[in-house]
Amino acid sequence: MHPKYAHGVQSATVARPRVNRAFNRVRIVSDDESMKSSQTSKEQKFHHSVYVVLLDDAVAKHPSILRVNSTRDPLKPCVYVGMIGLPVEERFENHKNGYKSAWIVKKYGVRLMPELYEHLNPMPFDAAAQMETELAEDLRAQGYTVTGGR
């Protein structure tokens, strides 16, 4: 700590800035914290997931949805594809409660469809971001009416 600011402060550890690359933020950590080893388990390293939400068929009435799903099969369901670093169930609840939600899931979301995504999770952030797009494209190619998936 700079002597100018140390007056009257007694500290056993020295705090210093450390960059959190994921969000380009600086946070203050103690010497003890900075010496901790990095996370090693798959669950800690790979905590991002893709997910698919079943949407009510009424969503297919929106021209913006029809425009990007011109080859849709009306017999297949409408779905939303997303990606998250939280547990998928918690993200779905956030959508339904209006917290950082996609309007389409808040209004038309019915339930999660784990049979379409569970086998893919968890994964690192970059893989999840790519998988979100690819999963949306694959489902659209199979005739699903898809929204989300960037």
Phi and psi in degrees as GROMACS dihedral restraints (atoms count N, CA, C in turn):
[ dihedral_restraints ]
;  ai    aj    ak    al  type     phi  dphi    fc
    3     4     5     6     1   -63.3    20    10
    4     5     6     7     1   134.3    20    10
    6     7     8     9     1   -55.5    20    10
    7     8     9    10     1   -31.3    20    10
    9    10    11    12     1   -60.6    20    10
   10    11    12    13     1   -32.5    20    10
   12    13    14    15     1  -102.8    20    10
   13    14    15    16     1    -0.9    20    10
   15    16    17    18     1   -89.4    20    10
   16    17    18    19     1    -4.0    20    10
   18    19    20    21     1   -57.0    20    10
   19    20    21    22     1   119.8    20    10
   21    22    23    24     1    78.6    20    10
   22    23    24    25     1     4.2    20    10
   24    25    26    27     1  -108.3    20    10
   25    26    27    28     1   125.3    20    10
   27    28    29    30     1  -117.5    20    10
   28    29    30    31     1   120.1    20    10
   30    31    32    33     1  -135.7    20    10
   31    32    33    34     1   137.0    20    10
   33    34    35    36     1   -80.2    20    10
   34    35    36    37     1   -25.4    20    10
   36    37    38    39     1  -121.1    20    10
   37    38    39    40     1   152.9    20    10
   39    40    41    42     1  -102.8    20    10
   40    41    42    43     1   129.9    20    10
   42    43    44    45     1   -89.5    20    10
   43    44    45    46     1   142.0    20    10
   45    46    47    48     1  -145.1    20    10
   46    47    48    49     1   151.7    20    10
   48    49    50    51     1   -69.7    20    10
   49    50    51    52     1   146.1    20    10
   51    52    53    54     1  -139.7    20    10
   52    53    54    55     1   133.4    20    10
   54    55    56    57     1   -83.1    20    10
   55    56    57    58     1   130.2    20    10
   57    58    59    60     1   -95.5    20    10
   58    59    60    61     1   100.5    20    10
   60    61    62    63     1   -61.8    20    10
   61    62    63    64     1   -30.5    20    10
   63    64    65    66     1   -61.3    20    10
   64    65    66    67     1   -33.8    20    10
   66    67    68    69     1  -123.5    20    10
   67    68    69    70     1     7.3    20    10
   69    70    71    72     1    50.4    20    10
   70    71    72    73     1    43.7    20    10
   72    73    74    75     1  -114.7    20    10
   73    74    75    76     1   154.3    20    10
   75    76    77    78     1  -104.6    20    10
   76    77    78    79     1   133.6    20    10
   78    79    80    81     1  -130.0    20    10
   79    80    81    82     1   157.7    20    10
   81    82    83    84     1   -95.0    20    10
   82    83    84    85     1   128.7    20    10
   84    85    86    87     1  -129.2    20    10
   85    86    87    88     1   152.5    20    10
   87    88    89    90     1   -83.9    20    10
   88    89    90    91     1   165.3    20    10
   90    91    92    93     1   -58.2    20    10
   91    92    93    94     1   -40.2    20    10
   93    94    95    96     1   -61.4    20    10
   94    95    96    97     1   -44.6    20    10
   96    97    98    99     1   -67.2    20    10
   97    98    99   100     1   -37.7    20    10
   99   100   101   102     1   -71.2    20    10
  100   101   102   103     1   -17.3    20    10
  102   103   104   105     1   -89.0    20    10
  103   104   105   106     1    -8.7    20    10
  105   106   107   108     1   -63.2    20    10
  106   107   108   109     1   145.5    20    10
  108   109   110   111     1   -71.4    20    10
  109   110   111   112     1   158.2    20    10
  111   112   113   114     1   -72.0    20    10
  112   113   114   115     1   160.5    20    10
  114   115   116   117     1   -66.2    20    10
  115   116   117   118     1   141.3    20    10
  117   118   119   120     1  -121.0    20    10
  118   119   120   121     1   -23.5    20    10
  120   121   122   123     1   -76.3    20    10
  121   122   123   124     1   153.3    20    10
  123   124   125   126     1   -58.9    20    10
  124   125   126   127     1   -39.5    20    10
  126   127   128   129     1   -64.5    20    10
  127   128   129   130     1   -35.1    20    10
  129   130   131   132     1   -76.4    20    10
  130   131   132   133     1   -40.9    20    10
  132   133   134   135     1   -74.9    20    10
  133   134   135   136     1   -43.6    20    10
  135   136   137   138     1  -109.6    20    10
  136   137   138   139     1    88.7    20    10
  138   139   140   141     1  -117.6    20    10
  139   140   141   142     1     7.3    20    10
  141   142   143   144     1   -90.9    20    10
  142   143   144   145     1   150.7    20    10
  144   145   146   147     1  -140.9    20    10
  145   146   147   148     1   153.2    20    10
  147   148   149   150     1  -101.1    20    10
  148   149   150   151     1   155.9    20    10
  150   151   152   153     1  -149.1    20    10
  151   152   153   154     1   159.2    20    10
  153   154   155   156     1  -129.5    20    10
  154   155   156   157     1   130.4    20    10
  156   157   158   159     1  -112.2    20    10
  157   158   159   160     1   129.2    20    10
  159   160   161   162     1   -72.1    20    10
  160   161   162   163     1   130.7    20    10
  162   163   164   165     1  -109.5    20    10
  163   164   165   166     1   150.8    20    10
  165   166   167   168     1   -60.8    20    10
  166   167   168   169     1   144.2    20    10
  168   169   170   171     1   -61.7    20    10
  169   170   171   172     1   -19.3    20    10
  171   172   173   174     1   -60.4    20    10
  172   173   174   175     1   -21.6    20    10
  174   175   176   177     1   -63.0    20    10
  175   176   177   178     1   -25.2    20    10
  177   178   179   180     1   -70.4    20    10
  178   179   180   181     1    -5.7    20    10
  180   181   182   183     1   -83.0    20    10
  181   182   183   184     1   -13.3    20    10
  183   184   185   186     1   -77.4    20    10
  184   185   186   187     1   123.6    20    10
  186   187   188   189     1   -57.1    20    10
  187   188   189   190     1   -35.5    20    10
  189   190   191   192     1   -65.6    20    10
  190   191   192   193     1   -32.1    20    10
  192   193   194   195     1   -74.6    20    10
  193   194   195   196     1   -43.4    20    10
  195   196   197   198     1   -64.6    20    10
  196   197   198   199     1   -35.5    20    10
  198   199   200   201     1   -60.1    20    10
  199   200   201   202     1   -40.0    20    10
  201   202   203   204     1   -91.4    20    10
  202   203   204   205     1     1.3    20    10
  204   205   206   207     1  -130.1    20    10
  205   206   207   208     1    49.7    20    10
  207   208   209   210     1   -64.5    20    10
  208   209   210   211     1   -23.7    20    10
  210   211   212   213     1  -104.3    20    10
  211   212   213   214     1    22.6    20    10
  213   214   215   216     1   -65.6    20    10
  214   215   216   217     1   151.6    20    10
  216   217   218   219     1  -100.0    20    10
  217   218   219   220     1   113.9    20    10
  219   220   221   222     1   -60.4    20    10
  220   221   222   223     1   -16.2    20    10
  222   223   224   225     1   -82.7    20    10
  223   224   225   226     1   -14.6    20    10
  225   226   227   228     1   -96.1    20    10
  226   227   228   229     1   153.3    20    10
  228   229   230   231     1   -73.6    20    10
  229   230   231   232     1   163.5    20    10
  231   232   233   234     1   -90.1    20    10
  232   233   234   235     1   135.7    20    10
  234   235   236   237     1  -137.8    20    10
  235   236   237   238     1   157.9    20    10
  237   238   239   240     1  -116.1    20    10
  238   239   240   241     1   133.5    20    10
  240   241   242   243     1  -112.2    20    10
  241   242   243   244     1   132.0    20    10
  243   244   245   246     1  -141.5    20    10
  244   245   246   247     1   177.3    20    10
  246   247   248   249     1  -139.1    20    10
  247   248   249   250     1   144.3    20    10
  249   250   251   252     1  -156.7    20    10
  250   251   252   253     1   156.2    20    10
  252   253   254   255     1  -100.0    20    10
  253   254   255   256     1    -3.1    20    10
  255   256   257   258     1   -93.5    20    10
  256   257   258   259     1   169.6    20    10
  258   259   260   261     1   -59.8    20    10
  259   260   261   262     1   138.9    20    10
  261   262   263   264     1   -58.4    20    10
  262   263   264   265     1   -41.5    20    10
  264   265   266   267     1   -61.7    20    10
  265   266   267   268     1   -39.4    20    10
  267   268   269   270     1   -65.7    20    10
  268   269   270   271     1   -39.0    20    10
  270   271   272   273     1   -64.4    20    10
  271   272   273   274     1   -42.2    20    10
  273   274   275   276     1   -60.7    20    10
  274   275   276   277     1   -43.8    20    10
  276   277   278   279     1   -61.1    20    10
  277   278   279   280     1   -40.2    20    10
  279   280   281   282     1   -60.4    20    10
  280   281   282   283     1   -44.1    20    10
  282   283   284   285     1   -56.8    20    10
  283   284   285   286     1   -51.1    20    10
  285   286   287   288     1   -66.6    20    10
  286   287   288   289     1   -29.6    20    10
  288   289   290   291     1   -88.7    20    10
  289   290   291   292     1    -0.9    20    10
  291   292   293   294     1    83.5    20    10
  292   293   294   295     1    11.1    20    10
  294   295   296   297     1   -91.8    20    10
  295   296   297   298     1   112.8    20    10
  297   298   299   300     1    48.7    20    10
  298   299   300   301     1    45.5    20    10
  300   301   302   303     1   -98.8    20    10
  301   302   303   304     1   153.4    20    10
  303   304   305   306     1   -80.8    20    10
  304   305   306   307     1   129.2    20    10
  306   307   308   309     1   -56.3    20    10
  307   308   309   310     1   -34.8    20    10
  309   310   311   312     1   -68.2    20    10
  310   311   312   313     1   -34.8    20    10
  312   313   314   315     1   -76.8    20    10
  313   314   315   316     1   -38.4    20    10
  315   316   317   318     1   -60.4    20    10
  316   317   318   319     1   -43.7    20    10
  318   319   320   321     1   -82.2    20    10
  319   320   321   322     1   -40.5    20    10
  321   322   323   324     1  -115.4    20    10
  322   323   324   325     1    -3.5    20    10
  324   325   326   327     1   -64.0    20    10
  325   326   327   328     1   131.6    20    10
  327   328   329   330     1  -105.6    20    10
  328   329   330   331     1   -54.6    20    10
  330   331   332   333     1  -166.0    20    10
  331   332   333   334     1   165.9    20    10
  333   334   335   336     1   -75.3    20    10
  334   335   336   337     1   153.2    20    10
  336   337   338   339     1  -120.1    20    10
  337   338   339   340     1    72.4    20    10
  339   340   341   342     1   -59.6    20    10
  340   341   342   343     1   -23.2    20    10
  342   343   344   345     1   -63.2    20    10
  343   344   345   346     1   -17.3    20    10
  345   346   347   348     1   -98.0    20    10
  346   347   348   349     1   -10.8    20    10
  348   349   350   351     1  -138.6    20    10
  349   350   351   352     1   -21.3    20    10
  351   352   353   354     1   -55.5    20    10
  352   353   354   355     1   -37.4    20    10
  354   355   356   357     1   -69.2    20    10
  355   356   357   358     1   -12.7    20    10
  357   358   359   360     1   -91.5    20    10
  358   359   360   361     1   -19.4    20    10
  360   361   362   363     1   -99.7    20    10
  361   362   363   364     1   157.7    20    10
  363   364   365   366     1   -84.6    20    10
  364   365   366   367     1   172.5    20    10
  366   367   368   369     1  -157.3    20    10
  367   368   369   370     1   166.6    20    10
  369   370   371   372     1   -70.3    20    10
  370   371   372   373     1   163.8    20    10
  372   373   374   375     1   -53.5    20    10
  373   374   375   376     1   -52.6    20    10
  375   376   377   378     1   -60.3    20    10
  376   377   378   379     1   -40.3    20    10
  378   379   380   381     1   -66.5    20    10
  379   380   381   382     1   -38.5    20    10
  381   382   383   384     1   -66.3    20    10
  382   383   384   385     1   -40.8    20    10
  384   385   386   387     1   -61.6    20    10
  385   386   387   388     1   -41.9    20    10
  387   388   389   390     1   -71.0    20    10
  388   389   390   391     1   -41.6    20    10
  390   391   392   393     1   -64.3    20    10
  391   392   393   394     1   -35.0    20    10
  393   394   395   396     1   -56.9    20    10
  394   395   396   397     1   -47.9    20    10
  396   397   398   399     1   -65.9    20    10
  397   398   399   400     1   -46.1    20    10
  399   400   401   402     1   -65.9    20    10
  400   401   402   403     1   -40.5    20    10
  402   403   404   405     1   -63.6    20    10
  403   404   405   406     1   -43.0    20    10
  405   406   407   408     1   -61.1    20    10
  406   407   408   409     1   -44.5    20    10
  408   409   410   411     1   -63.7    20    10
  409   410   411   412     1   -42.4    20    10
  411   412   413   414     1   -63.9    20    10
  412   413   414   415     1   -44.6    20    10
  414   415   416   417     1   -65.3    20    10
  415   416   417   418     1   -40.2    20    10
  417   418   419   420     1   -62.0    20    10
  418   419   420   421     1   -41.6    20    10
  420   421   422   423     1   -65.1    20    10
  421   422   423   424     1   -26.1    20    10
  423   424   425   426     1   -84.8    20    10
  424   425   426   427     1    -1.7    20    10
  426   427   428   429     1   104.0    20    10
  427   428   429   430     1    -3.3    20    10
  429   430   431   432     1   -67.0    20    10
  430   431   432   433     1   149.6    20    10
  432   433   434   435     1   -89.1    20    10
  433   434   435   436     1   112.9    20    10
  435   436   437   438     1  -116.9    20    10
  436   437   438   439     1   136.6    20    10
  438   439   440   441     1  -130.1    20    10
  439   440   441   442     1   163.6    20    10
  441   442   443   444     1    81.8    20    10
  442   443   444   445     1  -156.5    20    10
  444   445   446   447     1    68.6    20    10
  445   446   447   448     1    15.6    20    10
